[in-house]
Amino acid sequence: MVSWEGGFPEDGFPEDRRPPRKGHRMVALPVVDHAAVFAAVPAPCLVLDPRLTIVEVNEAYLDVTGRRREELLGRPFFAAFPPNPADPEADGVESLRTSFDRVRALRVRDAMAVHKYDIPLASSPGAFEERWWSPVNTPVLDERGEVRWIIHRVEDATAFVRAVVPPRDHADPAQAMAAELYARGRELQRLNEELRKAHAEERHLALTLQNAMLYTPDLRRHHDLALRYRPAASSLNVCGDWYDVADVSGDRLAAAVGDVVGHGLEAALIMGMLRSALSAAIRASQGPAYALEALDMYAESVEGALGTTAVKILVDKRSHMIVYSSAGHPPPVLLHADGSCDLLDQATDPPLGAWTASVPRSQAVTGYKPGDALLLYTDGLIERRGEDIDVGLARLTGALARCADRTVERMADTVLERLGVAQGARDDVALLVLAL
């Protein structure tokens, strides 16, 4: 019997599952039994949770390992397949740990070269069988972009390796050449793993630095805002974009985003200095425009700071007013409860270093209603190569119009997803969503 999902359009058939027309008739699409498909996949596969516990296994994996489902389900992967203590050359366990760590940290697929990974014999406790595996580990992400499952697929290359790697004293020239090529490949693999480990260590240090520079105690006191940071896809996970929130008084809250020219560690260091200076300036000035003027003067003494863009806002919760000023930055968006949007673009001046010091920076004021939301962001969210910025702004406001009733956390994730930058983009992205 064929099962069907949904119905016809007039019965509420989901748009993304709407079946094709054949003349004037509607042909419903059969529901795919994903469990049956997974079980029948010819490649050996496991599904792991983020703690590397085995939660599903297909028939091909059971066949190639000689296991039963009940022996594997619910067990930690490395408890089910521990290292062979008698064979120091079987380095597959450590390499696989590194691969899993990389998938969980970077949320990207990781394909591994052939590794020697001996597996314990179910029929003889303590004994191991030589195996050569070529694994591919693929993350399955949840709606927040975090790793929910890991699909672990392997190809058993044991027979191939035994065929092309003869004993060391084998006289056949072709097989000897194959053995030499294999040995060189193993050495390149070892060097590649060392480079990956070095990169992982460098990335960890970079992330620690970035998190330290973006931290402020005032952020911990606010549950009505969401913050997102996505570095450029080609960067080391550090960038020159920033966000900041500061409690100016009991009824007034200041927020800012900014964007230093360039990427990488140098831009991040400049970002840290400018962010701290602007955060201090708003506490000691009469408003956002004055704070940006002070930052202008400070930027003159910081190499690489000129050309930075920033926007500063001050929210007065008692009067329900927003005061804002921008130094060459894309306009904040005020989202109303009915889904309509206002661009705060009435006080935009040139970036840092391009403003005449004798002329005061402009400042504007607008009102809001409780239930509205305010978005501050950097240009990586909306700008695309070869496209006018107005197109990106229209794309942003269009996405916001459909999520006005969502929490700030869901709104932030929805915006990143609908603008196609949830997993990073060509440019850095910083996003701040504040419930008013």
N, C-alpha and C positions, 0 to 999 in steps of 0.2 A: 504494500500500500504506500502511496506517495503522500507525505505530509506537506502542508503548505504553511507559509509564514504570512500573516497579515491577510489582506483581502484586496479588493479593487480600490482605486482612488476614491470612489464615492463612499466606500466603507472605511476610509481612513488608512489606506495602504501607505506605509512610510515612503516619502519621496525618494530616499536613497535606495529603496528596495523595489521601486516601481517597475513592473515587468514590461517588456517591449510589446508593441502592438503588432498584431498580424491582421491586416485589413481592418475590420471593425471589431475584432475580438481582442480580449485581454488574455494573455497567457501567463499564468502565475508561475513564479520561480520556486523550485523545490528547496526546502531547507537543507543545508549541508550539515551532515552529522560530523562535526569536527573531531569528535573522539574516535569515530570509526576511521576517518581519514588518517589521523595521527597513528593509530594502531597499525594501519596497513602500509605506512611509508616504508619503502625498502631500506632506507639508510637507518642505521641504529641511532636512536634518539632518546634522550632523557629530558625531563623538565625539572628544574631545580628552583627552589625559592631563594630569596637573597641570602639566606643563611646556609645555602648549599645543601639543603635537605632535599632528597629525591621525592617528588610529588607525583610524577607520572613517568611511565616507561613504555616503549612500544615493543612489538613482537620481535622486530629485527634485533633490538638491543639484547633482549632475553636470549635469542638464539646465539648471538655471537659471544656472549659471556657465559652461557650455560647456567643462567640464574632463573629463579622463579620470581614472579611479581612480589609475592609476600616477603621475599628475602631482601628486596630493595626499597619498597615504598616506605616512607617515613624515616629512613636511615640517612645520616649525614653521608655525603658522597665519599669522603676520604675514610670513613669508617667501613663503608662497603667495599672500597677499593684502596686499601692502604699501600704504602710503598713496600717493595721487596727488600728486606734487610740484608739479604745475601747477595744482592747484585748492585754495586755502587754505580754501574753504568746506566741503570734504569732511572733516568732523571725526569721521567714524565710527570711524576707527582709534583715536584717543585715547579716545573714549567707550567703545569696546569693550574696550580694555585695562583701563579702570577697572572695567567690569562683571566681567571675568574675575577681577581682583584681589579684588573684593568677594565673589564666589562662593567663591574659594579661602580667603579669610580668615574669612568668616562662615558658610560651608557652607549657604547658603540660595539659593533660586532668585531670579534677577534678570531682570525684564522691562524692556526698553528701549523708549523711544519711537522714532519713525521717525528714522533718521540717513542722511545722504548718505555713501555708502561706495562710491566708484568702484572698479571691479575691473579689473585688467590684462587686455588682450585676448590670448588665447592665440595668435591668428593674426597679431598685429602687436606684436612686442616694443617696450616703451616707451610704447605707447598704452594709454589707459584708456577704459572705458565708464561713463557715468553710471549709478549705481544708488542706489536708496533702499531701505533695509532696516529691518525691525522685528524685532530679535532677542530671543530668550529663552534664557538660559543656566541650566541646571539641573545641580546637582551630584549625582553618584552616590557614596554614602559606603560605605566598607568597614566591617568589623566593629568597628573602633576609632573609628568616627565621623569619619575623615579622608576628604578628597576623593580618590576613586580615578579617576573619570572626570568629564568635563563634557560634557553634551549641549548642543550649540549648534544651536538651531532658528531659522530666519529666515523671514520673510514678505517677499516682494519687492513693495514698494509703489511701484515706479518708475512704472508706468502710471497709478496713481491720482494721484501727485504731479504728473505732467505734465498730467493732465486738469484739476486744480483750481488750479494755479498758472500763470496766464497771464502774458504779457509785462507789464511794469510799466505800459505805456501803453494797456492793453486797456480798452475803454470799457464792456464788459458789466458792469452793477452786481452781478449775482450772482457772477460770477467774481471781480470786484474784492473783494467781501466775503469770498469763500473764501480769496483770497490774503491778506487782512488777518488772518483767523482763523489761517491757517497761520503767518504771521509772528509773531503773538502766542504761538502754541503753541511755536514754536522758542525764543522768548525765555524762556518759562517752563521749557522744557527746560534751557536754559543755566543758569538760576538753580538748578534742581534739582540739576544736576551740581556746581555750586559748593558747595551745602549738603552733598551727599554727600561731597565731598572734605574739607570742614571736619570733618564727623562722623568720617570715617576717621582724620584726624590726631588728633582728640580721643580716639578709641578707642585708638589706638596709644599715646598718652601714658598713658592710664589703665591699659592692660595692662602697660606697662613699670613703672609704679608698683606695681601689684598683685604682679607677679613679684618685684620687689625686696623687698617687705615679707614675702613668703612664703618667701624664700630663707633657708637656714641651712646652714653648711658641713657639719654632721653628716649632712644628708640624702645627701650625695654618697658617704658611706662605707657606705651600706646598700643592698644589692641584694635584700633580703628583704622589702621593703615597696613598696606601690603607693599613689600619691597622685592624687586626682582633684579638680578644682575646676570647678564649673559655676555661673556667675552667674545671677541671675534673668533670665528671658527679656526682660523689659522694661528691664533696667538697662544701664549703659554698660560692662558687663563688669568692673565692680569691685563688691566687696561687703564685708560685715562678717564673713563666715565665715573661719575660719583653721584650719590644721593646723600641727603643729610636732613635731619629733623632736630629742632631745638625748641625747648620750652622757654619763651621769652618772659612770660608772666603767667599767672593763673588762668587768664582768659585768652591769651595770645600764643599762637603756635607758628613758628617759622619753619619753612621747608625749602629745599633747593635741590636742583640737579645741575650737573655741569659736564663738560666734555673737553678734555685736553687734546690738542692735535697729536696724532700718532697713536701707536699701540705699544704694548710691552712694558717692561720694567721701568724704563726711563719715564714714560708717560704716567705710569702709576705713581712714581715718586713725586712728580710735579703735581699730580692730582691730590696727593695727600697734603702737600703744603697749601695749595689753594683752598681746598675744602676746609682745613682747620682755620685759615685766615678769614674766610667768609663766615664761618660759624661764629667766630669771635666778633666779627664786625657787626653782625645783625644784633647782637646782644648790647653793643655799645653805641648803636646809631639810632636815628629817628625813623628808619624805614628801609625797605629793600633797595631803593635807588642810592641812598647814602652808603649802604653796605657795599654795593657794587662799585661805587666810586672809590671806596677805600681799597677794595680788592684790585682795582685798576692800578692804583699807585704801588701796591705790593707786587703785582705781576711784573712791573718794570724791572724789579731787582731779581727776578727768578728766571734763569735761562730756560728757554723752551716754553714759557707760560703764555707768551703773546699769541693771540689768535684763539685762545680758549673761549668757549661760549658757556654761559650760565644763566639760569633764571632763578630769581628769589621771590618767594611769596610770604606774606604775613597774614594769617587767618585770625580775625577777631571774633571769637565765638559769642561774645556778649551782643555785639551789634550785627552779627551775621554779615560781615564785610571781608573782602579779600583785597589786600594791597599787593601789587606785584610790579616787578621791573625785570627786563630781560636784556642781556648783553649778547645779542646775535643768536639767541637760542630759539628752537621751535616753540610755538606758543603752548602753554598749558591748556588743558581742556576741562571745562566745567560741565559735568554731566548732570542733568536734571532727572528727577524721579520719573518723568514721563518719557524719557529716552532722548529728548532733544539735547543738543550740545552747543556751548558757546566757546569760541576760541579766545583766549585772553591774549590778544595781539595788539593792544592799544598803547603799549609802552615798551617797544623794541628798539634798541640802539645797537651800534656795532659791537663786535667782540672786544675782549680785553686787549688793550694796546692800540686799538684803532679809534679811540674816542678822544675828542679834544677836551683836555682837562678843564679848560675855562668854561665849558658849557655843562650844566648839571645834567645828569642822566634823568630820563623821564620815568614817571611812576603813574600808575593808574589804579582805580578802585572800582570794584564791582560787588554787588550783593549776591547772596545765595540763600537758599532755604534749607532747613534741616531735612536730611534725606538725600541731598545732592552729594556728588562725589567729585573730587579733583584729581586729575592725572598730570603728573610731571614726568618727562621722559627725555631721552637723548635721541639724536637723529637716526641712529641705527634702527630704531623701531619703525620709522616711516619711510626713510629714503631708500630708493632703489636706483641702480645705475641706469642712466638714460631716461629717467622718469621725472616729471615735474613734481615738486614737493606738494603741490595742491592735490595731486592724485593720492599721495600717501596720507595726507590729512583726511581726505574723504574716506579712504579705506579705514582709517582709525575711527572716525566718528560713526561710520556705518557699523563697525563691529561693536562699538559701545552702545549704540541705540538698542541692540538686541540683548543686552545684559545689565540694564539699569537696575533690575530687581535682585541682583546677585550680591553676595558678600564681596568685600574688597579682595579677599584672597582668590575667590573664583573669578572675579572680574579680571584680575591681573593675569591669571593663567589663561583665561579665554582670549584676552587681547593678544598675548604672545602667540597663542596657537593660531588664531585667525589671521594674524599678520605674518605667519610663517617663520617666526624666529624663536620658537619654543626651545629648539636645540642649538641656537646660535645662528649668526648670520655673517655676512662679509665684514660688518662693522660691529663695534661694541654696542650693547644695549643696557641702559639702566632705566628702571621704571618704578615710580612711586604712585600709589593709589591711596587717597585719603578720604575717608567717609566724613562728611560735614554734618 
